[in-house]
């Protein structure tokens, strides 16, 4: 049985006219007549009967038409789904990434894995902050996010990088108080905005030292924090990232194993079985700080 013949049968069953059906199918009327006769021969039953200039379905034709309509509809949907899936899987992987990982973490991976086709040819990187990255993930603009975690039921978060906190100290202040690590929490403090995930972690760490810190400024990123500390007598509680290398400032590690900022690999949970999502996770996970 020829699949095209079933399609021809379905159109003729709908139009009940050979001329109209042949026009819709963009084939000649003799070709349509031949296909229907061949289908009837294969099935060994009559499917149509003449009705003036038109035709109508026989009892057997009506039964076949009901099944054919469902089968062809399902087949069409499946074909479109497969085509869409194939196109999506072969499109570039769009990655939204926070600046702290954009400057070293991901570029180093892509360099080390430069023989991997995914790593070189199919990844497009876009910088942004966590709220914007998560928004574009949910909108389908990004496939992957490398950012902080915010509670989102539709997203899967996999911990990738630990970023410990340090004290970043104004030079003049450090020269005046060389033992500042003993009472840094009594100084004017600078850190992240508290509504940011990294800000919440920083505030949690500060409060293990003092319940009433003097927070003089809050910012969104390490570059702004470092710039402020450079020209103001203050101490910053900030995540140790590559963005701080631009500042010639004293810093002191904070040995807090339980409190650190975590960057996650995240994606829409419904896309967990996507080939390119799995490939990207496989590429990045070995370079993370967590045993997974």
N, C-alpha and C positions, 0 to 999 in steps of 0.2 A: 504494500500500500504506500502510495506516494504522499508525502506531507503536503506538497503543493496542491494535490488533488483535493485534500480535505479543506484547504484554504479556499479553493475555487468553489467547492460545495457549499461552504459557509456563506460566501458572498451571494451565490445564486439562491440559496435558501432565504436570504434576507431580501433580495430584490425581486425574486420570482420572475425574472426576465433575463433571457440570455444576452440581449443587446446591452442592457444596463450593466449587468455583471461583468461582461467582457470589457466594457469601457472602464469600470472601476479598477479592474485587474490589469488594464493596459495590455491585453492579449487579444488575439483575433477570436471571433465567435466560433469558428470551426475548432480552434484549439481548446476552447472551453467545452464544446460539445464532446470532443474526443476524451477529455479528462474525466467528465462526468460518466460517460459510457464505460470508461476503463474502471472507475471506482465502483460502479454498479456491477461490473463483471467480476471484480475482485471480491466484492461482498456477496455476490450472487443474489441480490435483492434489488427491486426497483426503488429508486429514491424520489423520483419526480414523476408527475403525470401532467399531460398537456391540459391547459385551461385557456382556450382561445389562443391569443398571441402570447400568453404567459404560461408559466408552469406553477404547480403547487406541490408541496411535499406529500409523499405517501405516508402512511402510518409509520413505516420503517424509517423514512426520511426524517420525520419529526423526532423520533427517538435519537437518531444519529445527530441531528442538529443541536439538540439540547446538550449532549455530551461534547460535541465538537466545539461549541461556543465556550464552554468551561475550559476545555483542554487547551484551545488556542489562546484564550485569555491568560491562563496560567503560564503557558509557554512564552508568550510575549513579555509578561512581567519578569519571568526568570531571565530571559535573554537581556532585557534592559538592565536588570540588576547586575548581571555578570559583566556587561559592558561598563557600567558605572564603577563597579568594584575594580575592574582591570585598570580603568583610567585613573582612579584614585590611588591605586597601589603604585602606579608608575609616575605619578606626579611627584614633584620635589617634596621633601619633608620640611614643613615650615616650623621653625623652632623659635619660640619667644624665650629670651634669656635675660636675667638680671645682669647689670654691668659687671658685678664682682666676679662672675664666671666667664663673661664674654672675653675678658682680656687675657685669660691664661688657661683655664680649665678645658673648655671645649676646643679652642685652637690647638692645644697640645695633643688632645686625643685625635683630632683630624690629621695632624701631622704624623703622629705615630702610626695611624691606621691609613696612611695615604694610599695604600694599594687596595683598600676597600672601596668598591664603586659607590656604595651608599655614602661613605664618609666624604668622598670628594665631589661627586657629581649631583647628588640628590638632596643636599641639605642647604636650605636657605635660612640665615640667622637674622633675627630681628631683636634689637635691644629694647628693654622696657622695664618698668617696675611691676611688682607682683600684681596689684589690682588690675592693671591694664592687660597683663599676660593672661590672667585667669578669665577676664572678660572675653578676650579674643579666642581663647580655647573653647569656651562655651558657644561662641558664635560660629565656630568652625573655621576661623581664619588661620589659627595655628593648629598644628597636629600635636606638638609637644611643648611643654613649658619647663624651664629650669628656673625655679623661683621659690619663694617662701610658701608656707601652707596657710590657707584659710579654709574654714569649714565649708565645703561645697559637696553636696550629696552626689552630684553628677560626675565628680572627678576622682581619679585614683592618684594618690600621692605616694611616691617611693623615696625614702631618704637617700640622698646621694653624698652631700658634702657637709662636713662639720666646719664651722667657722668660729674658733675660740675668740673670746673677748680679751682686749688689752686696754691698758691705760695709755692714752696719747696725751703728752704733757707739753704745755707751753715751755719754751726754752728758758725764759727769764724765771718762771716759776720753779722750774727744776733746779736752776742754779741757786735759787734762794732757799729751796727746801730739798736738798739732795736725798733725804730719807723720806720722801713724800709717799712712798708706798705704804708707810706705816699709818698714815692718816689721810690718804687721798680722798676718802669719802666725806671729809669735812671741808673740802675745797669747793669752789664754784664748779659745777659739773655740766658737761655738755653730752648729749646722747641723741638717740633717735626719737622721733615722735612716738608717743605711747600707743597710738592706734595701729602702728605697723607691727607685723609679727616679730621682727628683729627688735623693735622698741620694747615690746612686752618682755622678751627674754632679757634685754639689757636692764630694764627696771627691776625684774625679779632678782638679777644678780646684785644690783646696787642695794636692794633692800635686805640682802643677807648681811650687809655691813652696817646699814643705818636705815631706820624707818622714816627719817625726816631729811632726805637729801636736799641740797640746794641746787636745783636744776635751773641753770640760767638760760639755756637755749636747747631747743629740740629741732633736729633737721631730718631730712629724708635719706641722706646718703653720706658715704665716707668722705667724698671730696669736699662737700660743704662743711662737714664737721672738722676735717683737717684744716681747712682754710680758716675757720673761725678760731681754732686753738692756736694757729700760727701767730695771730695778732691780738689775742686776748688772754689775760692771765686766768687760765682755766685748765681743767683736766677732762678729757673725754673718755667715756666708756664706749668703745667702738669695736666692731668685729674686725678681726685681722684679715684684711683682703689686699689684693694687689693694688687697689686704688690708693692705698696709703703710701706707696713707694715714692710718690711725687713730693712728699713732705719730709724735710730734714728735721724731724722732731723726735725727742726721746720717747721711748715707749717701754712699758713694763708688762710682761705677760701676767694674766690673772689665772692662777692655777685652779680653775673651777671645772672639774671633770663633768659635773652634772648639769652645768648651765652653759650652753653654747647655742649659737644660731645654726639652724639646719636649712640647707637648700635641698629642695625636692625635685625629682623628675615627675611630671604630672601629665595626665592626658584624660580625655573623656572615657569614662569606664566602658561605655558602649562600644568603643573602638579597640578594646583590649586585644582582640584577635586579629587586628589589622597587621598585615605582613610588615609594613614599614614601621609601625609602632614597635613590634617585636624586634625588628632588626636594630632600631635605634637604641632600645633598652639593652640589647645584647652588646652593642658597641660601647655604651657609656658605663654600665654597671661595674665592670672590672676596675675602673679608675676611681670609684667612689670610696668613701670612708667606712661604709657599713657592710657587714657580712650578710649577703643576701643569697 
